[in-house]
Amino acid sequence: MTQHPVDAPQFYLTAPASCPYLAGRQERKVFTHLVGERAAQLNDVLTQGGFRRSQNIAYRPACEGCRSCVSVRICVEDFDWNKSFRRSMRLNEDLVGAEMPATPTSEQYGLFRRYLDARHGDGGMADMTVLDYAMMIEDTHVDTMVVEYRRRGPDTAINGRGTGPLLGTALSDVLSDGLSMVYSFYDPEPDWRGLGTYMILDHVRRAKAHKLQYVYLGYWVSGSRKMDYKRRFQPLEYLSPQGWSRR
């Protein structure tokens, strides 16, 4: 078995590939392994430095001549609960999110497939098998949870869980200063719920309850329509070579 020292992690550079966000551009990534007893601590440091986690890998864009991918995080304490966000919470007040261990289920995968087929049928994850999905959820050496969203039931006040079909799932890392939303997916119908927005708002509320400062949303890319929604969640901090700051 290959051993990866965590006190002095080894970093590697990927070969160029097509950029998934900006047409006609190439991307490269620098990455390292998140393994061993100090994986959670390393994940903390790297996330705060602009890395993202995928399974037991932490990566960050390292594209030649391009710095369009910018790490962003929501400031929980000063979050602007505007009229649109308050409406989203009211529309989904019949839902509850239960924090579960990072364990894959067939119900999750069924929802994952419906989400991909409806929203990202031509994306890089479209061909993921049930085994690929299981690895995405459980191949982790850090503090990770799955939040499952269902309708409230008669026992929700007692056990904190909903009932009925699974409507949304968020794979999230618990950091020393916030929650990092690794990947989320939801029932594409009905659209009126706005489940993607609701799950982010729920993580803001969840982070505040745990006295955490931030919700990490990954990368915002100027000029990419699929990433532009992140700017709605204000105040938002952006990572630059000078550190985190608001714009």
Rosetta blueprint (number, residue, H / E / L):
1 M L
2 T L
3 Q L
4 H L
5 P L
6 V L
7 D L
8 A L
9 P L
10 Q L
11 F L
12 Y E
13 L E
14 T L
15 A L
16 P L
17 A E
18 S E
19 C L
20 P L
21 Y L
22 L L
23 A L
24 G L
25 R L
26 Q E
27 E E
28 R L
29 K E
30 V E
31 F E
32 T E
33 H E
34 L L
35 V L
36 G L
37 E L
38 R L
39 A H
40 A H
41 Q H
42 L H
43 N H
44 D H
45 V H
46 L H
47 T H
48 Q H
49 G L
50 G L
51 F L
52 R E
53 R E
54 S E
55 Q L
56 N L
57 I E
58 A E
59 Y E
60 R E
61 P E
62 A L
63 C L
64 E L
65 G L
66 C L
67 R L
68 S L
69 C E
70 V E
71 S E
72 V E
73 R E
74 I E
75 C E
76 V L
77 E L
78 D L
79 F L
80 D L
81 W L
82 N L
83 K H
84 S H
85 F H
86 R H
87 R H
88 S H
89 M H
90 R H
91 L H
92 N L
93 E L
94 D L
95 L E
96 V E
97 G E
98 A E
99 E E
100 M E
101 P E
102 A L
103 T L
104 P L
105 T L
106 S H
107 E H
108 Q H
109 Y H
110 G H
111 L H
112 F H
113 R H
114 R H
115 Y H
116 L H
117 D H
118 A H
119 R H
120 H L
121 G L
122 D L
123 G L
124 G L
125 M L
126 A L
127 D L
128 M L
129 T L
130 V H
131 L H
132 D H
133 Y H
134 A H
135 M H
136 M H
137 I H
138 E H
139 D L
140 T L
141 H L
142 V L
143 D L
144 T E
145 M E
146 V E
147 V E
148 E E
149 Y E
150 R E
151 R E
152 R L
153 G L
154 P L
155 D L
156 T H
157 A H
158 I H
159 N H
160 G L
161 R L
162 G L
163 T E
164 G E
165 P E
166 L E
167 L E
168 G E
169 T E
170 A E
171 L E
172 S E
173 D E
174 V E
175 L L
176 S L
177 D L
178 G E
179 L E
180 S E
181 M E
182 V E
183 Y E
184 S E
185 F E
186 Y E
187 D L
188 P L
189 E L
190 P L
191 D H
192 W H
193 R H
194 G L
195 L H
196 G H
197 T H
198 Y H
199 M H
200 I H
201 L H
202 D H
203 H H
204 V H
205 R H
206 R H
207 A H
208 K H
209 A H
210 H L
211 K L
212 L L
213 Q L
214 Y E
215 V E
216 Y E
217 L E
218 G E
219 Y E
220 W E
221 V E
222 S L
223 G L
224 S L
225 R H
226 K H
227 M H
228 D H
229 Y H
230 K H
231 R H
232 R H
233 F L
234 Q L
235 P L
236 L E
237 E E
238 Y E
239 L E
240 S E
241 P L
242 Q L
243 G E
244 W E
245 S E
246 R E
247 R L
